[in-house]
Amino acid sequence: MLRALAVDDERPALEELLYLLRSDTRITSAEGATDATEALRRITRALQAGPDGEDAVDVVFLDIHMAGLTGLDVARLLTGFARPPLIVFVTAHEGFAVQAFDLKAVDYVLKPVRRERLAEAVRRVSDLAAAPGPPEAAPLRPAVHPAPAVSGGEQIPVELGGVTRFIPVDDISYVEAQGDYARLHTRGGASHLVRIPLSTLEERWASRGFVRIHRSHLVALSRIEELRLDAGTTTVRVQGAELAVSRRHARQLRELLMRHARG
């Protein structure tokens, strides 16, 4: 059973989150804090009291954008404790997922919070809390999994706001590395963050015409609109974006483009 602390500086959002947490039978208690300072004070008190104390906190559901200290600041401060509570970020902003998981977050839930999605986050926390050894040493579960092969072409699952969507690989123009994650840029102009390293996608999609042009970018060869050489530097234009080509990849890329142009 879990004792939770929810932190959000917007009172309506905090009340809704507390309502959903208290409706989950795996949560024995759920208290709220409206700013980072109050949250840190409660967490410090809980850690001083120990895991069996009245004020103990097993998991913190933490908003990112708050006045003063942000949720990321709070999470960084908690890494200095020997046995900090588990962290689940609850935010309206997709773009902080990489930093969140670098800080050992168990999950990253997007607002508006859906009951089913929050229940999945609680399940992950429960699994880690029940694992032997310190909770922080338990392996984190990725929010997305390797893409399955399906009829009509390979697709890759992406998660947004608790909804899993399947993106055809043929719709992806280029991929951008973001730490242990990759951001998929599709021809429709959308982008999706997946917890798969760029090197894994490079190996998996080589047969589908994707080529590495830089340590930060993987590009669909057929989507390259322009190759430019200027003062010893090489760039390509893909879907309106200008991407640098590293020297080690420039020659191979030019050869591949020539072959592609000849069919």
Buried (B, 14 or more C-beta within 10 A) or exposed (E): EBBBBBBBBBEEBBEBBBEBBBEBEBBEBBBBBBBBBBBBEBBBBBBEEEEEEEBBBBBBBBBBBBEEBBBBBBBBBBEEEEEBBBBBBBBBEBEBBBBBBBBBBBBBBBBEBBEEBBBBBBBBBBEBBEEEEEBBEBEBBBBBBEBEEEEEEBBBBBBEBBEEEEBEBBBBBBBBBBEBBBBBBBBEEEBBBBBBBBEEBBEBBEEBBBBBBBEBBBBBBEBBEEBEEEEEEBBBBBBEBEBBBBEEBBEEBBEBBEEEEEE
